[in-house]
Amino acid sequence: MQHERVIYESDNGESIIIAYFFPYFLRGLSGQDGTKANITRVTGAGQDGSTITNVVLADRDLQLKGGIKGNSKDEVEKYRLKLLRTFSPKSLGWLQYEYGNLKRRIRCQVETAPVFAKISTSYRYQDFLVDFICANPYWQDLASVKSEIAIWRGSFEFPLELVEEGIEIGFREPSLIVNVFNSGDVACGMKIQFKALATVENPSLFNVNTREEIKINKVMEAGEIITVTTHFQNKRVVLDQNGVKSNAFMYLDLSSTFMQLEPGDNLLRYDADDGIDNLEVSIWHTPQYLGV
């Protein structure tokens, strides 16, 4: 398939494209599907079979096979060193896999650095093999999806016609509810941003489907931004005051839950105890998938 390729970006700043062309030729990627599950089961006295009590996904193992080709030994050596530097086990990275028009990526760790093998007596071509382990087994979209609930939209446009009763330069979105659609295969976390245009008292976000809520017990002043992140292993509440960021967990209401977006429709409603018209709310999420 000519539209299949792998792009790897290491946290150390190195990147490489491996596709159906040289000098880095893609021979195959395995492990991108077929997610393995660890199933917990219990059997009661006299019970036939068992009862499944929990299902969690195991780490994902990926194996990348490719080849390098050069016109001289020095050129082959240069390509080998590039692979070794990029696929360093000392640095995490993102592996992007493109299959036709489908593009997804996954966070991974190099488990086995490139292993090279000569397939003939010629120095010009060598195979290589790289093993990865992905602690988070889910593939992700390349970019997050942004949903805006409470925002002001500009309506000022040209040509401009002045009338006695005045002109409308902007309007407030009338809906208090937005449907955030998660196109992924599983639930995912999100980033919620509460922005105060003027004084706002105790802003909140309520999940109509699950009855869960995130509430901030604070009187926000103009320009303040509070960002709540609900991702697994990355739960945070951050206050931004004129570019100065600080921990804001103390403002989180004790009844709040770090709610997730279930696959499909998620109806979310924003609110505030006072100054709701001064509040802007934006939500970002990155859908997660079981395979490619």
DRENLOMAR-387582 format. One record per residue: residue in three letters; x, y, z of N, C-alpha, C in turn. Coordinates in steps of 0.2 Angstrom, whole numbers, plus 5000, padded with zeros to 4 digits. Layout:
! residues N
ALAXYZXYZXYZ/...
This chain:
! residues 292
MET500449945000500050005000500450065000/GLN500450104995500850164994500750224999/HIS500150225002500050275007500150255014/GLU500550215015500650185022501350215024/ARG501450245030502050275032502050285040/VAL502650285043502750295050503150365051/ILE502950405055503350465057503450455065/TYR504150465066504250455074504650525076/GLU504350555081504650615084504850605091/SER505450605092505750595099505750655103/ASP505650655110505650705114506350745114/ASN506850715112507550745111507650785105/GLY507050795101507050845096507150805089/GLU507350745089507450705083506850685080/SER506750675073506250645070506450615063/ILE505950565061506150525055505550505052/ILE505550505045504950475041505250415038/ILE504750355039504950295036504350275032/ALA504450265025503850255021504150205015/TYR503750205009503950165004504450194999/PHE504950225002505450254998506150255002/PHE506650264999507350265003507550335004/PRO507950345009508450305012508150255017/TYR507550275020507250235025506550205023/PHE506650145021506050105018505650065023/LEU505050075023504550035028504449965025/ARG504649925029504449855028503849825032/GLY503649865037503049845040503049865048/LEU502449875050502349895057501849845060/SER501949805066501549765069501349785076/GLY500749765078500549785085500049835085/GLN499949875079499549925079498749915080/ASP498549845080497949825081497949775086/GLY497349735087497449675091497549685098/THR497249735101497349755108497249695113/LYS497749685117497649625122497349655129/ALA496849615131496549635138496749585143/ASN496849615149496849575155496249565159/ILE495949505159495249495162495349465169/THR494949505174494949475180494349435181/ARG494349375184493749335184493749305191/VAL493149285194493049255200492549195199/THR492649145203492149085203491949075210/GLY491249075210490949065217490848985218/ALA490748965224490548895226490048875222/GLY490148815218489648785214489448815208/GLN489848875206489648905200490048875194/ASP489648865189489848845182490148905179/GLY490748895176491048955173491349005178/SER491349065176491649115181491249185179/THR491349235184491049295183491649345182/ILE491549385176492049435175491949495179/THR492449515183492449575187492749635185/ASN493249625180493649685178494049675172/VAL494049725167494449715161494849775160/VAL495549765160495949825158496449805152/LEU496649855148497049835143497749835145/ALA498149785142498849785143499249835139/ASP499849845141500349885137500349865130/ARG500449915125500449895118501149885116/ASP501349835112501949815110501949835102/LEU502449875100502449885093503149865090/GLN503149845084503849825081503849855074/LEU504349895073504449925066505049895063/LYS504849875056505349845052505449885046/GLY506149895044506249945039506949925036/GLY507149965031507749955028508050025026/ILE508750025026509150085024509550065017/LYS509650115013510050105007510450165006/GLY511050155004511550215003511950194997/ASN512250244994512750234988513450224990/SER513550234997514250224999514250195006/LYS514750175009514850155016514750215020/ASP514950265019514950325023514150345023/GLU513850345017513150365017512750315022/VAL512850245021512450205025512650215032/GLU513250225034513450245041513050305044/LYS512950355040512550415041511850395043/TYR511550355039510850335040510750295046/ARG511250245048511250205054511250255060/LEU511750305060511850345066511150385067/LYS510850405061510250445062509750405065/LEU509650335063509150295067509350285074/LEU509950275076510150265083510050325087/ARG510150385084510050445088509250455089/THR508850445084508150455084507850405089/PHE507950345088507650295092508050275098/SER508150325102508550315108508050295114/PRO508250235117507850215123507850265129/LYS508250315129508350365134507850425133/SER507450415128506950475127506250445125/LEU505750465127505050455125504950485118/GLY504350465115504250495109503550485106/TRP503350515101502650495097502750465091/LEU502450405090502450375084501750385080/GLN501850415074501250425070501250375064/TYR500650345064500550295059500050315054/GLU500150315047499650335042499550275038/TYR498850265037498650205033498150235029/GLY498250255022497850285018497750355020/ASN497050375021496950445024496850445031/LEU496950385035496950385042497550405045/LYS497550445050498250465053498050465060/ARG498450425064498450425071499150425074/ARG499150435081499850435084499750405091/ILE500350385094500350345100500950365104/ARG500950375110501450395115501850325116/CYS502550325115502850265116503550275118/GLN503850215121504550215123504950165119/VAL505550175117505950125113506150075118/GLU505950015117506149955121506849925118/THR506849915112507549895109507749945103/ALA508349975104508550015099508649985093/PRO508750015087508849985080509349935080/VAL509149875078509549815077509649805069/PHE510249805067510349805059510549735057/ALA510449725051510649655048510749665041/LYS511349645038511449645031511149585028/ILE510749595022510449535019510849505013/SER511349545012511849515006512549545007/THR512949525003513649545004513749625002/SER513249654999513249724997513149765003/TYR513549815004513549865009512949915009/ARG512649915003512249965001511549965005/TYR511349905006510649895009510749855016/GLN510349875021510349845027509649845030/ASP509349795033508749795037508849815044/PHE508349845047508349865054507649845057/LEU507749845064507149825068507149865074/VAL506549895076506449935082505849905086/ASP505949895092505349875097505149935101/PHE504549945102504249995106503749965111/ILE503649995117503149985122502750045123/CYS502150035123501650095124501250085130/ALA501450125136501150115142500350135142/ASN500250185138499550195136499350165129/PRO498950115129498850075123498450105118/TYR498150165119497650195115498050235109/TRP497750235103497950285098497550345099/GLN497850395096497450465097497450495090/ASP496950545090496950585084497650635084/LEU497850665079498350705079498250775082/ALA497650795082497550865086496950855090/SER496850895095496250895100495650925096/VAL495150915099494450945096494250995101/LYS494151055099493951105103493151115103/SER492851125108492151145109492051205113/GLU491651255110491551315114490851315116/ILE490651335122489951345125489851415125/ALA490051445130489951515132490451555129/ILE490351585123490751635120490351695117/TRP490751745116490551805112490751795105/ARG490351805100490551805093490451875090/GLY490951885086490951955083490551955077/SER490152015076489752015070489852085066/PHE490452115068490652175064490952155058/GLU490752185052490952165045490952225041/PHE491252215035491252265030490952235024/PRO490552285020490552355020490052375026/LEU490252425030489952445036489352505034/GLU488752485037488252535036488052565042/LEU488052625043487852655050487152675050/VAL486852655055486052665056485952705062/GLU485452735063485252775069485252735075/GLU484952675075484852635081485552595083/GLY486052605079486652575081486752515077/ILE487352485078487552425075487752375080/GLU487652315078487852255083488652235081/ILE489052245086489752225084489952155087/GLY489452125091489552055093488952035097/PHE488851965098488351935101488551875105/ARG488151865111488251805115487951745113/GLU488251685112487951625111487351615116/PRO486751605113486251595118486151525122/SER486451475119486451405122486851405128/LEU486551375134486951355140487251285139/ILE487051245134487251175134487551165127/VAL488051125127488451095121488451025121/ASN488450995115488450925114489250915112/VAL489650885116490350865114490350795112/PHE490450785106490450715103491150685103/ASN491150625106491850595107491750535101/SER492250545096492250495091492650435092/GLY492950435098493450375100493050315102/ASP493450265103493150195105493050195112/VAL493350235116493350225124493250295126/ALA493050305133493050365136493750405137/CYS493750465137494350505137494250565141/GLY494850595144494750655148494750715144/MET494750775147494650835143495050895147/LYS495150945144495351005147494851055146/ILE494651085152494051135152494351205154/GLN494251255151494451315152493851365154/PHE493951395160493451445162493851515162/LYS493551555158493851625157493351675159/ALA493551725163493151775166493351845162/LEU492751865159492851935155492751995160/ALA492351975165492252025171492151975177/THR491852005182491851965189491351905187/VAL491551845189491151785189491251745195/GLU490651725198490651695205490551615204/ASN491051575206490951505206490651475200/PRO491051475194490851445188490851365189/SER490451335184490451265185490251235178/LEU490351165177490151125171489851065173/PHE489251055171488850995173488750955167/ASN488850885168488650835163487950815164/VAL487550825159486850815159486750735159/ASN487150695156487050625155487250585162/THR487750605165488050565170487850605177/ARG487650665177487450705183488150725187/GLU488750725184489350735187489450815186/GLU489850845190489950915190490650935192/ILE490950985189491551015191491351085192/LYS491551105199491351175201491951205204/ILE492051275203492651305205492351355211/ASN492551355217492351395222492851455222/LYS492651505218493151565218492751615214/VAL492851685216492651735213493151755208/MET493051745202493551755196493551835194/GLU494051865193494151935191494251935184/ALA494151995181494251995173494951975171/GLY494951935166495651915163495851845166/GLU495551825172495851765175495551705171/ILE495951655171495851595167495951535172/ILE495451485173495551425177495451365172/THR495951325172495951265167495951205171/VAL495451165170495451095174495551045169/THR496050995170496250945166496050875169/THR495650835166495350775169495650715166/HIS496250715162496550655160496750615165/PHE496750545164497050495168497750505169/GLN498050505175498750525177498950595175/ASN498450635174498650705172498050755175/LYS497850745181497350785183497650845186/ARG497350905184497650965186497151025186/VAL497251075191496851135191497351195191/VAL497351235186497851285186497451355185/LEU497751405189497451475188497951515184/ASP497751555179498151595176497951665177/GLN498451705180498251775181498751815178/ASN498551845172499051885168499651855166/GLY499651785164500151745162500551715168/VAL500351725174500651695180500251635182/LYS500551575181500151515183500251485189/SER499751465193499851435199499351375200/ASN499551335205499051275207498451305210/ALA497851275207497251305210496751245212/PHE497051195215496651135217496251155223/MET496451205227496151225233495451255231/TYR495351285225494651315223494151255221/LEU494451195220493951145217493451125222/ASP492851125221492351105226492451025227/LEU492251005233492450945236491950895232/SER491350915230490950865226491050855219/SER491550895217491750885209492050825208/THR491950795202492250735199492650755193/PHE493250725192493550735185493250685180/MET492650715178492250675173492650665166/GLN492450605163492650585157492150595151/LEU492350595145491850605140491750535137/GLU491150505137491050435135490950435127/PRO491050385124491050385117490350405114/GLY490250445109489650465107489450535110/ASP488850555111488650615113488750625121/ASN488950685122489050705129488750775130/LEU488150785134487850855134488150885141/LEU488450945140488750975145488451045146/ARG488351065152488051135153488451175158/TYR488551235156488951285161488551325165/ASP488751345170488351385175488851425179/ALA488551475183488951515188488451545193/ASP488651555199488251575204488051655203/ASP488551685200488351755198488851775192/GLY488651825188489051845182489151795177/ILE488651755175488651705170488851735163/ASP488551795162488651825156489351845155/ASN489751845160490451865159490951805159/LEU490651745158491051685158491051655151/GLU491651635149491851595143492051535145/VAL491751475141491951405143492151375136/SER492751345136493051305131493251235133/ILE493151185129493351115131493751085125/TRP494251055127494651015122494750945124/HIS494650895119494750825120495050795114/THR495450745116495750705111495450635111/PRO495150615106494850545105495350495105/GLN495150435108495650375109495350315106/TYR495850275102495550225098495950155100/LEU495650105099495850035101496450015096/GLY496450035090496850015085496850055079/VAL497250045074497250075067497250025062/
